[in-house]
Structures are given as C-alpha cells and as structure tokens.
Amino acid sequence: MHGKSILLIIGGGIAAYKSLELIRRLSERGVKTRAILTKAGAEFVTPLSVSSLAGEKVFSDLFSLTDEAEMGHIELSRSADLVVVAPATADLMGKLAGGLANDLASTALLATDKPILMAPAMNVRMWESPSVRRSVEQLKKDGVLFVGPNDGEMACGEFGPGRMAEPLEIVAAIERALKIEGPLAGVRALVTAGPTREPVDPVRFLANHSSGKQGYAIADALARAGADTTLISGPVSLAPPTGVKLMRVTTAREMLAACESALPADVLVMAAAVADWRPDIAANSKIKKSTDRIVPLIKLVENPDILHTLAHGPQRPRLVIGFAAETDDVVENAVAKRARKGADWIIANDVSANLDGESVMGGEKNRIHLISETGTEDWPELSKSEVGSRLALRIADKLKGAA
Ligand code: PMT
C-alpha cells in the first residue's frame, strides 16, 4: 500500500458535485482525502456529504477555534502529499497567483510546501479573460500543475473550454503527480481506431465515417492507467495520445499485419471500423468517366476479419474486446457477434443514435452496452473519454481477477 494522501480544496462552482465522486474514486485506490470546503463550495455540496465520503471532518473556517485546535492551518496545508483544487475557480487561482490569503483555502495554498494540482472549472469567457489567462500563466511558472479544463457544453449553456476534467481524469493526474503506479502497470495493450480506406484507383477509396475518437480515447485511458499501449490507427486527423506508440495504416490488410507485428499483448481493443470488403483490384490509373455511358462495375472481395483472426490466433491476448456498430436489435446482434468473432467482450453501440445532435460515428459521445460472459451492462450516455476511462478500470479489474 502506498499510503498517500491529498488535501482537496473544493471551490464554489457547479462542478463541485464531481469532487464527491473524486473522493470516492481516490479512496478506491487507497488515496486518503482530507478536505477544505470553501464558503462558496458549501453552496453546491454539503459538508456532511464531503465528510461522509472522506471519512473525517471537513475544514472550512480559518478563524474557527475548533478547527485550529484540531489542526492548525499550517499543519493542514502540509499534512498531505499533494494539494488538489477541484473545482479551481477564477477566485482561488487569482488569489494564489497574486499571493493573497484571506480564508482557509487561500491560506493553505500559500502556506503549503507540497505540489499543487488545479482542476479549473468556469464559464468559457471567464476562462479566456485576460486576467484568468495571466493567473494561469503565473501559476504554471510557479510550478502549479493543471488538469483540464475540457471542452464541452457548460451548465450555463455556452460551449468551449471551461468544463472541469472528469473525476477519473483528475485521479489519473493525481496518480501521476504522486507517482503511484496505475492499475494497468505491466499490462501490454493493443488498440485499433479509425476507419480503413480501401483504394478503388489512385484518387478514390471506400471508407466510412469513423473519426477515431473512441479508439484514441481508449488508448489514452489505458496509457494513463499505466498500460504499455500501442495504437494502430486508420487515417484520421487526431493528435496521438501522450505516451502511446502509434502505428498508422490505411487498409484492413495493413491493419491486420500491424496488429500481428505488435503482439504479444494482454488486451486487445478493436474499436476500428474496418471495411468488410475491398475492390478486388485497385486500378493503377484513375478510372475515367465512361464516354459510351457504361458505368464501371467495382467487384468487391472480402477483407480479413482482424478480430476473428487474432481471437483464434496462436498469440491470442488474455482479454479480447471487439466493438459492434449496430443500427437495429443492437444488443441481440452484438451478443451473436461476440460468439461469432470469439471475443471475450463486445462493446455494442447504436450508430444510428442521435446524441446531442451528433452521430456516434464522428461525434463526441457514446452510449454503450458491454456484453461479457456474465451478461449485458447498459452504460449511460458518456463522453468518449469517459467511456475510455471506465473501460480501462473494467479491464484492470478483469485482468486482476484473471491473474
Ligand atoms: O471512430 P469514432 O467516430 O469515434 O466512432 C466509434 C465507432 C462507432 C467506430 C466505434 O465505437 C465502433 O463501433 N467500432 C467498430 C465498428 C465496426 O466495424 O463494427 P462491426 O460491427 O462492423 O465490426 C465488429 C468488430 O469486428 C469490430 O471490433 C471491428 O473492429 C471488427 N472487424 C470488423 C471487420 C473486419 N474486417 N475486421 C474486424 O476486425
């Protein structure tokens, strides 16, 4: 057991409710939380909910004799291995950047001799205002660490950067700061993402609408959880996640060859939307528009089934996870696909669903059903990065159980 602890400062913002899940997630990982709830923070979450989860009293008042008698504010600021501010408001960041201390939270921030991690949360215009930019720049120069904010729709209805990072992202940042090994340390993961492109001639190809976002988010989450992660990606326009080995491919046959070269692995996640067919011959020169009005026919041949091949191969990973992109009878079809492909788990997603005006393919969100040997779990609508984080934890639990 690592025996690490944090001091969590909960600022006043709608995202304060997420700090409750943060405490729970940290406690699952053996990280103890001592909390300071600011006066504004207490407008959003109650001291009772925070103390119930943290398992001890919440501190809130610099001038309380009881608080000071139990633990002086200087000792409080130094008793943990890391100080985390979530949500970090413009007010808390501005005070620390300017060296101000007029309440318990700002005093603890100035008095601490431990690293500080901020998870900012505010309206997008506030986040982009020159004064908040100045505070953030100054804090970064002073060595303060940051996680988020993320892009997304805010409680105020506006869209852009300002949403607090998700609890699991903050947990990963805390683990990095505390140098705690993630739950997937020592695990080798292989993830595929994006579409494949099957050439028709030098200028045309067959492909699909996959953006790669779901697969990249999974690779990112696995790497953050400590897995040695290789991502094999079809053509997409996404930046590679930090700490992930990226192999770029174009066709299904190249993707299969790249996967085989990256084995052995403990876990395979096939999130790529692989083309089932390809033109039997890719013409060497551009096919001309017919002058005699005969439409050229393209004959299709079947591509290798990568998931089926790897699930039945000599180097089968311990945990083989496929996706099922379905439009009808989503769970029934995915259950059949699990058996047909020889996967341990299938993640079914309804690619005809409309999630906040976007399709699953190409969009930011997903709603999945995890089909395993024990049945079907229906997950709520989540950001693709949250699907990745949750999946990484489920994979860690499964591999631990199977070890
Ligand atoms: O990329 P995004 O825009 O974020 O969208 C994500 C996604 C919708 C593409 C993703 O969540 C998803 O569903 N990926 C799988 C898409 C797919 O090809 O589904 P399928 O039902 O046709 O295939 C089933 C499984 O077999 C998949 O794991 C697929 O990778 C695999 N397969 C399919 C064909 C083939 N020739 N070889 C394969 O390995």
Boltz pocket constraint, residues with backbone or C-beta under 6 A from the ligand:
constraints:
  - pocket:
      binder: B
      contacts: [[A, 193], [A, 194], [A, 209], [A, 210], [A, 211], [A, 212], [A, 213], [A, 214], [A, 215], [A, 252], [A, 270], [A, 271], [A, 272], [A, 273], [A, 274], [A, 275], [A, 276], [A, 303], [A, 304], [A, 305], [A, 306], [A, 307], [A, 308], [A, 321], [A, 322], [A, 323], [A, 324], [A, 325], [A, 326], [A, 337], [A, 341], [A, 347], [A, 349], [A, 351], [A, 360], [A, 361], [A, 362], [A, 363], [A, 384]]
      max_distance: 6.0
